[in-house]
Amino acid sequence: MNNATDLIHVQVNGEAKTCLSGTPLPDFLEQISLNPKLIAVEYNGEILTRSLWPATQLSEGDRLEIVTIVGGG
């Protein structure tokens, strides 16, 4: 059963966010309203390939840098 003690703190582009411990990265991205097809993610200082996202579960103190891909011409 989940309760308040399961909440963790993560940094997203320098901003504090909370989520449940063990939240898979794709679920977290959805929770913060990001389209996973249009972003790149750095996880604790390392670029994280999209194939690793489902296996990446968030933990207390994780740091994410998220860049939105914008087309132009």
N, CA, C and O atoms as CSV, one atom per row, in Angstrom:
chain,resi,resn,atom,element,x,y,z
A,1,MET,N,N,0.842,-1.178,0.000
A,1,MET,CA,C,0.000,0.000,0.000
A,1,MET,C,C,0.888,1.242,0.000
A,1,MET,O,O,1.872,1.304,0.737
A,2,ASN,N,N,0.543,2.224,-0.821
A,2,ASN,CA,C,1.303,3.460,-0.890
A,2,ASN,C,C,0.787,4.447,0.140
A,2,ASN,O,O,-0.415,4.529,0.394
A,3,ASN,N,N,1.706,5.192,0.729
A,3,ASN,CA,C,1.332,6.267,1.637
A,3,ASN,C,C,2.343,7.383,1.501
A,3,ASN,O,O,3.246,7.308,0.667
A,4,ALA,N,N,2.202,8.415,2.309
A,4,ALA,CA,C,3.055,9.591,2.187
A,4,ALA,C,C,4.532,9.262,2.373
A,4,ALA,O,O,5.385,9.974,1.842
A,5,THR,N,N,4.858,8.205,3.112
A,5,THR,CA,C,6.263,7.873,3.321
A,5,THR,C,C,6.904,7.310,2.062
A,5,THR,O,O,8.128,7.199,1.994
A,6,ASP,N,N,6.104,6.952,1.064
A,6,ASP,CA,C,6.631,6.446,-0.198
A,6,ASP,C,C,7.018,7.580,-1.148
A,6,ASP,O,O,7.593,7.322,-2.205
A,7,LEU,N,N,6.711,8.833,-0.790
A,7,LEU,CA,C,7.040,9.959,-1.658
A,7,LEU,C,C,8.532,10.251,-1.603
A,7,LEU,O,O,9.150,10.232,-0.538
A,8,ILE,N,N,9.095,10.521,-2.775
A,8,ILE,CA,C,10.501,10.891,-2.867
A,8,ILE,C,C,10.607,12.250,-3.548
A,8,ILE,O,O,9.655,12.735,-4.159
A,9,HIS,N,N,11.781,12.849,-3.430
A,9,HIS,CA,C,12.054,14.136,-4.056
A,9,HIS,C,C,13.077,13.932,-5.165
A,9,HIS,O,O,14.112,13.297,-4.962
A,10,VAL,N,N,12.777,14.477,-6.335
A,10,VAL,CA,C,13.698,14.447,-7.467
A,10,VAL,C,C,13.834,15.866,-8.003
A,10,VAL,O,O,12.953,16.702,-7.800
A,11,GLN,N,N,14.933,16.130,-8.685
A,11,GLN,CA,C,15.160,17.434,-9.303
A,11,GLN,C,C,14.927,17.307,-10.803
A,11,GLN,O,O,15.493,16.425,-11.449
A,12,VAL,N,N,14.104,18.177,-11.351
A,12,VAL,CA,C,13.839,18.202,-12.788
A,12,VAL,C,C,14.197,19.590,-13.296
A,12,VAL,O,O,13.511,20.568,-12.999
A,13,ASN,N,N,15.275,19.665,-14.065
A,13,ASN,CA,C,15.772,20.951,-14.562
A,13,ASN,C,C,15.930,21.946,-13.412
A,13,ASN,O,O,15.598,23.124,-13.541
A,14,GLY,N,N,16.443,21.446,-12.283
A,14,GLY,CA,C,16.706,22.282,-11.122
A,14,GLY,C,C,15.505,22.557,-10.242
A,14,GLY,O,O,15.636,23.230,-9.220
A,15,GLU,N,N,14.344,22.058,-10.609
A,15,GLU,CA,C,13.116,22.287,-9.844
A,15,GLU,C,C,12.744,21.029,-9.067
A,15,GLU,O,O,12.784,19.923,-9.607
A,16,ALA,N,N,12.385,21.201,-7.802
A,16,ALA,CA,C,12.008,20.060,-6.966
A,16,ALA,C,C,10.642,19.519,-7.372
A,16,ALA,O,O,9.687,20.275,-7.553
A,17,LYS,N,N,10.567,18.205,-7.512
A,17,LYS,CA,C,9.313,17.503,-7.806
A,17,LYS,C,C,9.211,16.324,-6.852
A,17,LYS,O,O,10.215,15.883,-6.293
A,18,THR,N,N,7.995,15.814,-6.667
A,18,THR,CA,C,7.804,14.614,-5.860
A,18,THR,C,C,7.076,13.563,-6.682
A,18,THR,O,O,6.313,13.873,-7.597
A,19,CYS,N,N,7.334,12.320,-6.330
A,19,CYS,CA,C,6.635,11.192,-6.942
A,19,CYS,C,C,6.775,10.008,-5.998
A,19,CYS,O,O,7.476,10.091,-4.990
A,20,LEU,N,N,6.116,8.920,-6.320
A,20,LEU,CA,C,6.237,7.719,-5.511
A,20,LEU,C,C,7.571,7.042,-5.789
A,20,LEU,O,O,8.035,7.016,-6.929
A,21,SER,N,N,8.177,6.504,-4.761
A,21,SER,CA,C,9.421,5.758,-4.906
A,21,SER,C,C,9.225,4.621,-5.898
A,21,SER,O,O,8.225,3.905,-5.841
A,22,GLY,N,N,10.177,4.457,-6.804
A,22,GLY,CA,C,10.108,3.381,-7.779
A,22,GLY,C,C,9.271,3.679,-9.003
A,22,GLY,O,O,9.050,2.793,-9.829
A,23,THR,N,N,8.796,4.920,-9.140
A,23,THR,CA,C,8.013,5.281,-10.324
A,23,THR,C,C,8.875,5.103,-11.574
A,23,THR,O,O,9.976,5.649,-11.639
A,24,PRO,N,N,8.396,4.349,-12.566
A,24,PRO,CA,C,9.149,4.229,-13.818
A,24,PRO,C,C,9.231,5.591,-14.520
A,24,PRO,O,O,8.284,6.377,-14.484
A,25,LEU,N,N,10.360,5.852,-15.147
A,25,LEU,CA,C,10.569,7.141,-15.804
A,25,LEU,C,C,9.444,7.514,-16.770
A,25,LEU,O,O,8.980,8.653,-16.719
A,26,PRO,N,N,8.976,6.613,-17.653
A,26,PRO,CA,C,7.892,7.016,-18.568
A,26,PRO,C,C,6.624,7.468,-17.833
A,26,PRO,O,O,5.946,8.394,-18.280
A,27,ASP,N,N,6.305,6.821,-16.714
A,27,ASP,CA,C,5.127,7.219,-15.934
A,27,ASP,C,C,5.323,8.605,-15.337
A,27,ASP,O,O,4.397,9.416,-15.325
A,28,PHE,N,N,6.531,8.880,-14.841
A,28,PHE,CA,C,6.818,10.189,-14.263
A,28,PHE,C,C,6.716,11.276,-15.330
A,28,PHE,O,O,6.147,12.338,-15.083
A,29,LEU,N,N,7.264,11.014,-16.507
A,29,LEU,CA,C,7.192,12.005,-17.588
A,29,LEU,C,C,5.747,12.320,-17.943
A,29,LEU,O,O,5.402,13.471,-18.213
A,30,GLU,N,N,4.907,11.295,-17.940
A,30,GLU,CA,C,3.478,11.503,-18.196
A,30,GLU,C,C,2.852,12.334,-17.076
A,30,GLU,O,O,2.037,13.217,-17.341
A,31,GLN,N,N,3.227,12.055,-15.828
A,31,GLN,CA,C,2.678,12.788,-14.679
A,31,GLN,C,C,2.995,14.274,-14.755
A,31,GLN,O,O,2.199,15.105,-14.318
A,32,ILE,N,N,4.163,14.612,-15.312
A,32,ILE,CA,C,4.518,16.031,-15.404
A,32,ILE,C,C,4.205,16.595,-16.798
A,32,ILE,O,O,4.737,17.631,-17.196
A,33,SER,N,N,3.336,15.893,-17.524
A,33,SER,CA,C,2.755,16.360,-18.795
A,33,SER,C,C,3.772,16.586,-19.910
A,33,SER,O,O,3.684,17.569,-20.646
A,34,LEU,N,N,4.735,15.674,-20.033
A,34,LEU,CA,C,5.694,15.768,-21.126
A,34,LEU,C,C,5.429,14.674,-22.149
A,34,LEU,O,O,5.094,13.544,-21.795
A,35,ASN,N,N,5.583,15.022,-23.417
A,35,ASN,CA,C,5.436,14.057,-24.501
A,35,ASN,C,C,6.780,13.361,-24.689
A,35,ASN,O,O,7.736,13.999,-25.129
A,36,PRO,N,N,6.881,12.076,-24.370
A,36,PRO,CA,C,8.171,11.388,-24.443
A,36,PRO,C,C,8.777,11.335,-25.845
A,36,PRO,O,O,9.977,11.100,-25.987
A,37,LYS,N,N,7.973,11.549,-26.872
A,37,LYS,CA,C,8.495,11.528,-28.237
A,37,LYS,C,C,9.268,12.798,-28.576
A,37,LYS,O,O,10.004,12.840,-29.562
A,38,LEU,N,N,9.099,13.835,-27.754
A,38,LEU,CA,C,9.694,15.133,-28.077
A,38,LEU,C,C,10.740,15.592,-27.074
A,38,LEU,O,O,11.038,16.784,-26.995
A,39,ILE,N,N,11.310,14.652,-26.297
A,39,ILE,CA,C,12.276,15.060,-25.283
A,39,ILE,C,C,13.497,14.145,-25.277
A,39,ILE,O,O,13.464,13.019,-25.773
A,40,ALA,N,N,14.568,14.667,-24.702
A,40,ALA,CA,C,15.764,13.887,-24.385
A,40,ALA,C,C,15.959,14.012,-22.880
A,40,ALA,O,O,15.668,15.057,-22.299
A,41,VAL,N,N,16.456,12.940,-22.242
A,41,VAL,CA,C,16.575,12.921,-20.789
A,41,VAL,C,C,18.010,12.616,-20.367
A,41,VAL,O,O,18.623,11.651,-20.822
A,42,GLU,N,N,18.521,13.469,-19.484
A,42,GLU,CA,C,19.776,13.190,-18.789
A,42,GLU,C,C,19.395,12.755,-17.383
A,42,GLU,O,O,18.663,13.460,-16.688
A,43,TYR,N,N,19.889,11.596,-16.962
A,43,TYR,CA,C,19.529,11.005,-15.667
A,43,TYR,C,C,20.786,10.906,-14.816
A,43,TYR,O,O,21.694,10.134,-15.124
A,44,ASN,N,N,20.835,11.687,-13.748
A,44,ASN,CA,C,21.993,11.710,-12.845
A,44,ASN,C,C,23.308,11.901,-13.606
A,44,ASN,O,O,24.304,11.230,-13.335
A,45,GLY,N,N,23.286,12.834,-14.565
A,45,GLY,CA,C,24.505,13.201,-15.279
A,45,GLY,C,C,24.814,12.397,-16.524
A,45,GLY,O,O,25.818,12.660,-17.186
A,46,GLU,N,N,23.983,11.423,-16.864
A,46,GLU,CA,C,24.212,10.582,-18.040
A,46,GLU,C,C,23.013,10.672,-18.985
A,46,GLU,O,O,21.863,10.613,-18.550
A,47,ILE,N,N,23.296,10.816,-20.288
A,47,ILE,CA,C,22.211,10.770,-21.267
A,47,ILE,C,C,21.616,9.371,-21.225
A,47,ILE,O,O,22.337,8.376,-21.300
A,48,LEU,N,N,20.310,9.305,-21.105
A,48,LEU,CA,C,19.620,8.024,-20.979
A,48,LEU,C,C,18.930,7.693,-22.298
A,48,LEU,O,O,18.019,8.404,-22.723
A,49,THR,N,N,19.366,6.612,-22.944
A,49,THR,CA,C,18.729,6.224,-24.204
A,49,THR,C,C,17.291,5.803,-23.941
A,49,THR,O,O,16.967,5.243,-22.893
A,50,ARG,N,N,16.457,6.080,-24.899
A,50,ARG,CA,C,15.018,5.819,-24.770
A,50,ARG,C,C,14.725,4.357,-24.432
A,50,ARG,O,O,13.757,4.075,-23.726
A,51,SER,N,N,15.534,3.434,-24.916
A,51,SER,CA,C,15.292,2.009,-24.648
A,51,SER,C,C,15.439,1.663,-23.166
A,51,SER,O,O,14.912,0.647,-22.714
A,52,LEU,N,N,16.153,2.503,-22.404
A,52,LEU,CA,C,16.342,2.257,-20.970
A,52,LEU,C,C,15.274,2.916,-20.098
A,52,LEU,O,O,15.201,2.639,-18.901
A,53,TRP,N,N,14.464,3.765,-20.670
A,53,TRP,CA,C,13.468,4.484,-19.872
A,53,TRP,C,C,12.550,3.561,-19.084
A,53,TRP,O,O,12.368,3.792,-17.889
A,54,PRO,N,N,11.956,2.522,-19.685
A,54,PRO,CA,C,11.010,1.687,-18.923
A,54,PRO,C,C,11.638,0.997,-17.708
A,54,PRO,O,O,10.953,0.759,-16.714
A,55,ALA,N,N,12.920,0.677,-17.780
A,55,ALA,CA,C,13.590,-0.018,-16.677
A,55,ALA,C,C,14.141,0.943,-15.627
A,55,ALA,O,O,14.650,0.506,-14.595
A,56,THR,N,N,14.043,2.250,-15.882
A,56,THR,CA,C,14.576,3.249,-14.959
A,56,THR,C,C,13.506,3.652,-13.961
A,56,THR,O,O,12.497,4.257,-14.323
A,57,GLN,N,N,13.737,3.307,-12.695
A,57,GLN,CA,C,12.805,3.652,-11.621
A,57,GLN,C,C,13.426,4.759,-10.783
A,57,GLN,O,O,14.598,4.689,-10.413
A,58,LEU,N,N,12.637,5.774,-10.489
A,58,LEU,CA,C,13.146,6.939,-9.779
A,58,LEU,C,C,13.357,6.650,-8.298
A,58,LEU,O,O,12.590,5.929,-7.661
A,59,SER,N,N,14.436,7.246,-7.774
A,59,SER,CA,C,14.802,7.106,-6.365
A,59,SER,C,C,15.032,8.483,-5.762
A,59,SER,O,O,15.224,9.462,-6.483
A,60,GLU,N,N,15.011,8.551,-4.447
A,60,GLU,CA,C,15.243,9.801,-3.718
A,60,GLU,C,C,16.526,10.469,-4.206
A,60,GLU,O,O,17.582,9.842,-4.281
A,61,GLY,N,N,16.408,11.764,-4.538
A,61,GLY,CA,C,17.571,12.556,-4.910
A,61,GLY,C,C,18.000,12.458,-6.365
A,61,GLY,O,O,18.981,13.092,-6.752
A,62,ASP,N,N,17.294,11.680,-7.186
A,62,ASP,CA,C,17.651,11.605,-8.603
A,62,ASP,C,C,17.564,12.993,-9.224
A,62,ASP,O,O,16.756,13.828,-8.818
A,63,ARG,N,N,18.426,13.217,-10.229
A,63,ARG,CA,C,18.452,14.488,-10.947
A,63,ARG,C,C,18.173,14.229,-12.425
A,63,ARG,O,O,18.855,13.432,-13.068
A,64,LEU,N,N,17.172,14.907,-12.944
A,64,LEU,CA,C,16.818,14.803,-14.358
A,64,LEU,C,C,16.996,16.164,-15.019
A,64,LEU,O,O,16.569,17.190,-14.490
A,65,GLU,N,N,17.627,16.152,-16.167
A,65,GLU,CA,C,17.648,17.328,-17.031
A,65,GLU,C,C,16.892,16.909,-18.281
A,65,GLU,O,O,17.258,15.936,-18.940
A,66,ILE,N,N,15.851,17.637,-18.600
A,66,ILE,CA,C,14.986,17.275,-19.718
A,66,ILE,C,C,15.013,18.397,-20.742
A,66,ILE,O,O,14.775,19.562,-20.422
A,67,VAL,N,N,15.308,18.022,-21.976
A,67,VAL,CA,C,15.376,18.979,-23.072
A,67,VAL,C,C,14.263,18.655,-24.056
A,67,VAL,O,O,14.121,17.513,-24.492
A,68,THR,N,N,13.483,19.659,-24.398
A,68,THR,CA,C,12.422,19.491,-25.386
A,68,THR,C,C,12.993,19.739,-26.773
A,68,THR,O,O,13.685,20.730,-27.007
A,69,ILE,N,N,12.697,18.831,-27.683
A,69,ILE,CA,C,13.168,18.939,-29.057
A,69,ILE,C,C,12.181,19.810,-29.831
A,69,ILE,O,O,10.980,19.543,-29.856
A,70,VAL,N,N,12.712,20.852,-30.460
A,70,VAL,CA,C,11.880,21.786,-31.204
A,70,VAL,C,C,12.359,21.808,-32.647
A,70,VAL,O,O,13.542,22.013,-32.919
A,71,GLY,N,N,11.432,21.597,-33.562
A,71,GLY,CA,C,11.776,21.649,-34.978
A,71,GLY,C,C,11.852,23.086,-35.465
A,71,GLY,O,O,11.221,23.979,-34.899
A,72,GLY,N,N,12.600,23.293,-36.478
A,72,GLY,CA,C,12.712,24.635,-37.029
A,72,GLY,C,C,13.329,24.561,-38.413
A,72,GLY,O,O,13.679,23.488,-38.905
A,73,GLY,N,N,13.451,25.688,-39.007
A,73,GLY,CA,C,14.030,25.628,-40.333
A,73,GLY,C,C,14.379,26.963,-40.869
A,73,GLY,O,O,14.881,27.066,-41.988
